[in-house]
């Protein structure tokens, strides 16, 4: 009888340990999924400029370069293609590639204009094109951030 009790206690302890391990792994996974970038490093001719992600208004491709539009650091040209930034920001919910040449911060959109084929008016009053095949998805994203 005592050996049965000991086996039962051991089994319950093992199950509790496995449950705790599962909960810890779930928390770890959740924290990794929710990992956010708070700054982006932009290579300039004399070093790196670190910009808060929320201050980035838009990134615009120009061949192998990217024009960066920001709230506080103005506009500047970076000698990296847009794809490099698109890859780095792909898990950031506030950034969306509206066109093969444009990536915007959804929080920096002032207005969605439906005339002239549809475009975005950003907080700095610049305009951003929207590819025809991305309009529906963009509208869904904009409704989510409400």
C-alpha positions in Angstrom: 0.0 0.0 0.0 2.7 2.6 0.8 4.4 1.9 -2.5 1.1 2.6 -4.4 0.8 5.9 -2.6 4.4 6.8 -3.4 3.9 5.9 -7.1 0.7 8.1 -7.2 2.5 11.0 -5.5 5.4 10.7 -8.0 3.0 10.6 -10.9 1.2 13.7 -9.7 4.5 15.5 -9.1 5.6 14.6 -12.6 2.3 15.9 -14.1 2.6 19.1 -12.1 6.1 19.6 -13.2 5.1 19.0 -16.9 2.2 21.5 -16.5 4.5 24.2 -15.1 7.0 23.6 -17.8 4.3 23.9 -20.5 3.1 27.2 -18.9 6.6 28.6 -18.8 7.1 27.6 -22.5 3.8 29.3 -23.4 4.8 32.5 -21.7 8.2 32.4 -23.4 6.6 31.9 -26.8 4.1 34.7 -26.1 6.9 37.1 -25.2 8.9 36.2 -28.3 5.8 36.7 -30.5 5.1 40.1 -28.9 8.7 41.2 -29.3 8.6 44.7 -30.8 11.3 46.8 -32.3 11.5 50.2 -30.6 14.3 51.7 -32.6 15.6 51.2 -36.1 19.2 51.9 -37.0 19.7 53.7 -40.3 23.2 53.7 -41.8 24.4 57.1 -42.8 27.7 58.2 -44.3 29.1 59.2 -40.9 27.6 56.4 -38.7 24.2 55.1 -37.6 21.1 57.1 -36.8 18.7 55.4 -34.3 15.1 56.4 -34.8 12.1 55.4 -32.6 9.9 53.2 -34.8 6.8 55.3 -34.0 8.6 58.3 -35.4 9.1 56.7 -38.8 6.4 58.0 -41.2 7.3 56.1 -44.4 10.1 54.3 -46.3 10.3 54.8 -50.0 12.4 52.8 -52.4 14.7 54.3 -55.0 16.6 51.5 -56.7 19.2 50.3 -54.1 18.5 53.3 -51.8 15.7 54.1 -49.4 14.3 57.5 -48.6 13.3 57.6 -44.9 10.7 60.1 -43.7 10.5 60.8 -40.0 8.8 63.1 -37.5 11.8 64.5 -35.7 14.8 63.7 -37.8 13.5 64.9 -41.1 14.0 63.1 -44.3 17.2 61.3 -45.4 18.5 58.8 -47.9 20.0 55.5 -46.8 22.2 53.3 -49.0 20.2 50.2 -48.3 17.3 48.8 -50.4 13.7 48.9 -49.0 13.7 45.1 -48.8 16.2 45.2 -46.0 13.9 47.4 -43.9 10.8 45.5 -45.0 12.4 42.2 -43.8 13.4 43.8 -40.4 9.9 45.2 -39.9 7.8 42.3 -41.2 6.6 41.3 -37.7 5.9 44.9 -36.7 2.1 45.3 -36.8 2.3 49.1 -37.3 4.2 48.8 -40.6 2.7 47.8 -43.9 4.0 47.7 -47.4 1.4 49.5 -49.5 3.3 49.1 -52.8 6.5 47.6 -53.9 8.2 51.0 -53.4 6.4 52.1 -50.2 6.3 51.0 -46.6 4.3 53.1 -44.1 3.8 53.3 -40.4 0.0 52.8 -40.1 0.0 55.1 -37.0 1.3 58.0 -39.1 -1.6 57.9 -41.6 -3.7 61.1 -41.5 -6.2 60.2 -44.2 -7.1 57.5 -46.7 -8.2 59.1 -50.0 -10.3 57.0 -52.4 -10.1 59.4 -55.4 -7.4 59.2 -58.0 -7.0 55.4 -57.6 -6.6 55.7 -53.8 -3.6 56.9 -51.8 -2.6 57.7 -48.3 -2.0 61.2 -46.8 0.6 60.9 -44.1 1.0 63.1 -41.0 3.8 65.0 -42.7 1.4 65.7 -45.7 3.3 63.4 -48.0 1.3 61.0 -50.2 1.8 57.3 -50.6 0.6 55.1 -53.4 -1.4 51.9 -52.7 -1.1 49.0 -55.1 -4.5 47.8 -56.4 -4.0 44.3 -55.0 -3.2 45.6 -51.5 -6.1 48.0 -50.9 -8.4 45.4 -49.4 -5.8 44.1 -46.9 -4.8 47.7 -46.1 -8.4 48.7 -45.3 -8.7 45.6 -43.0 -5.5 46.6 -41.2 -6.7 50.2 -40.8 -10.0 49.0 -39.3 -8.0 46.9 -36.8 -6.0 49.8 -35.5 -9.2 51.9 -35.5 
